[in-house]
Structures are given as structure tokens and as C-alpha cells.
Amino acid sequence: MSDVMVDHTQKLEETAVPNNLEQQDKQDEEQPQQSVQENAEYEDEELHKHLVPDIIQLPLIPPSAVEFNFASYFAPDFMKPGNDQYVYRHANGLCVVGLASTHLAFKDKGGITAVDFNVGKSDRSGMKVTGKRKKNAQHFESNTALCKVCTNGDSYIVRCCVKGSLLEVNERLIKQPELLHSSADREGYIAIIMPKPADWLKVKASLLSLEEFKKLRVLC
């Protein structure tokens, strides 16, 4: 092979190498951009799943405010047969106590006519709790009476169901006892109680979940 051909071949090889490197550099630049774009598309897809869920997976009836914000527990036949009460526990530890829809008071003719918080040695409606430390809050046992619910022919004692500090009673029920009929699990609640974590764990073991309570009352 002549020296001219050797020189020409070497020049072609030398010029080809930079071209290959340049193409590789472009590919290296494109790959990170492509990867970033793919990650962004994946994140958008995941976000879309959360913001716009599959309609097939949605419940036929949306959860109520109580179901969404509280864990529901029940104390069936508390102290007496038919005295069913609920305990709705919020994530912050507060417990809302009231009459379950299966309580005997709702079955009396004429319905509930009055709610009296003057039980025991004090009027529960006169208790006023103040400040972050819940000053003046009284500590009650789970069987402590909260109020008396009266019907045309009978009366029923509503109890704490939870050992803890009584923070509030629903004074609206004094003038509007009908709230127990229209919304016993919302505006018609009886009281709000704050149990200690250890006390809550003890009482929780004695309560029924919503599903357990439904099965119990269906069987009954």
C-alpha cells in the first residue's frame, strides 16, 4: 500500500472518531432528559390517580362526616338491656358519646320528650371547662351518669361509656330534645370526653366495632 493511501486512511479514521464521540455525547445528553421526562410523566400519572380516582372503585354512597373523621365503636346493652350507646373517637383522642339508633328510647311511643343533665350530685350542664389544660374538667368512670333521657312513658340514664375527663355536654338538647331523633349521631350527641391513652385501650377492648355491632343487632 502506497504512503498516500495510508495517510488518507488514517485521516478518515481520525475524522470518524470525533463524529462518533459527538454522537455519543448527544445520546448521553438526551438520555438524562428522557429519564427526567419519564419520571415527570410517572409522577403526573400517580397524582392523577389520587386526584381523579377510578370511578369503579368509588363507593356507591360517599362516607358521612362521622365515618370520615371518627372511628365508630358501640356499647350495646350498657348497664341495662337495650341501652345501646355509641362512642365516636377522633384522631386527637377525643370521644363523642351518644345514643345508638337502636336505643330503647327511640322505640317508645311519642319519642323523646326531654333531656335532663341534672343527675347525680351535680348538674352536668353547669360544668364549664376552660383553657388548654381543661381547667375544671371532672373525671368520671365509664358507668357515671351523664343525663336522663325522658319519653312519655319511661326514662333512661345515659352514661359516659369511657373513663376520662368530661369536657362538654350538649346543652342544646335541653331546649331541643328532638335533635336526638333527627341527628343523634351529629347535632344530637350527648357529651365529649377525653380519656387517657391507657384508659382508652382498656375500654376499647370492651366495645364493638361498627361491623360487629351491626351483626349483633341483626342476629338479635
MARKOLTI-142296 format. One record per residue (C-alpha): residue in one letter; x, y, z. Coordinates in steps of 0.05 Angstrom, whole numbers, plus 32768, in hexadecimal, padded with zeros to 4 digits. Example, Ala and Ser with C-alpha at 12.3 -4.5 7.8 and 13.67 -1.06 7.14 Angstrom:
# MARKOLTI-142296
A80F67FA6809CS81117FEB808F
This chain:
# MARKOLTI-142296
M800080008000S801C80447FECD802C8079801FV7FF580A68002M7FBF8071800DV7FD780658055D7FD580AF8064H7F8F80B48046T7F758079806EQ7F91809580AFK7F7080D880A1L7F2C80B68097E7F33808F80D8E7F4880CE80FDT7F0D80F580E3A7EDD80BC80F2V7EF080B8813CP7ED980FF814EN7E9780F38129N7E8A80B58152L7E9B80D98192E7E6E81128180Q7E3480E38173Q7E4180C081B5D7E42810381D9K7DFF811481BBQ7DE280D181D1D7DFD80DB8217E7DDC811F821AE7D9A810581FFQ7D9780CA8230P7D9480F48270Q7D6081228250Q7D3880E5823BS7D3E80C88281V7D27810982A1Q7CEC810C8272E7CD980C48281N7CDC80D182CCA7CB1810E82C4E7C7E80E8829CY7C7D80B182D1E7C7380E48309D7C3B810682E2E7C1A80C282D8E7C1E80B28323L7C0480F78335H7BCB80EE8304K7BB880AC8325H7BB280CF8368L7B8D810C834FV7B6180E7831DP7B5680A08339D7B3880688310I7AED80718312I7AE380268316Q7B0880258359L7ADF805D8378P7AAA804983ABL7A61804F8395I7A53807A83D2P7A8A80AB83E8P7A9F80A78431S7A7D80D68462A7AA4810A848AV7AA180DB84C6E7ABC80A0849FF7AF380CB8480N7B0B80EC84C0F7AFD80BA84F7A7B0780718508S7AC38054851DY7ABB8028855AF7A7D8010857FA7A6A7FFB85C5P7A2C7FCE85BED79FF7FC385FAF7A2A7FF18624M7A167FE5866DK79D07FD18656P79B37FAA861BG79A37FD685E0N79CD801085F8D79F9801385BAQ7A2A804C85B6Y7A5F80618584V7AA6807B8590Y7AC480A18555R7B0F80AA855DH7B3480E18539A7B7E80DD8525N7B8E8110855BG7B7480E08591L7B32810385A0C7AF580D685A6V7AAF80EB8594V7A7A80C485BAG7A3080BD85A8L79F58090859DA79FA805A8568S79C080568538T79AB80148558H79A28032859DL795F802285BFA794E806B85C7F79428071857DK790F8039857FD78E1805985B3K78A080768598G78A380C18594G78EE80C18591I791F80E685BDT7900812285E0A7937813D860DV79818138861FD799681478666F79E081518677N79D1815A86C2V79E5811486D8G7A0F80FA8710K7A2A8130873FS7A318167870BD7A13818486CCR7A40816F8693S7A2A81AB8669G7A4681DA869DM7A8D81C18693K7ABA81F2866EV7AFF81DB8657T7B3182108643G7B7782168626K7BA681E48605R7BAE81C08647K7B6281B5864AK7B5D81D6868DN7B2081C186B7A7B168181868FQ7AFA814A86BAH7B14810386B5F7ADE80CD86AFE7ADC808286ABS7ABD805E8670N7A7D80508696T7A74809886AFA7A3080B6869CL7A3280EF8669C79E880FE8663K79A280E38665V797B80DB8625C792F80DC862FT78F780C28604N78AC80C3860FG78AD80838636D78F48078864FS79398095865CY797F807C864CI79C3808D866AV79F9809D8637R7A3F808D8650C7A8680A0863EC7A9A805C8622V7AE280768625K7B0C80868662G7B2880CC865AS7B1F81178662L7ADB81348650L7AE9816F8623E7AA48181860AV7A5B816D860AN7A2B817F85D3E7A0081B585F4R79D781BD85B4L79B3817D85C7I7993819F8603K796A81CC85D5Q796C81A08598P7965815785ADE794B81488567L7993814B854FL799A81058569H796780EE8536S797F811684FBS79CB810F8504A79DF80E78542D7A2480D98524R7A3281228512E7A0F815F8531G79ED81318563Y7A2C81178584I7A2B811485D1A7A71812685E7I7ABB812A85D6I7AED81058601M7B3981038601P7B5480C0861AK7B9D80B3862BP7BBF808685F7A7BC6804C8628D7B7D8052863DW7B66805485F5L7B8B801385E5K7B677FF1861EV7B228009860BK7B2D7FFD85C1A7B347FB385CFS7AED7FB285EBL7ACD7FD885B0L7AB57FBD856ES7AC97FD78529L7A937FEF84F9E7A937FAD84D3E7A907F848513F7A577FAE852DK7A307FA684ECK7A387F5B84EFL7A227F598538R79E27F81852DV79D07F5B84EDL79D67F198513C79AD7F35854C
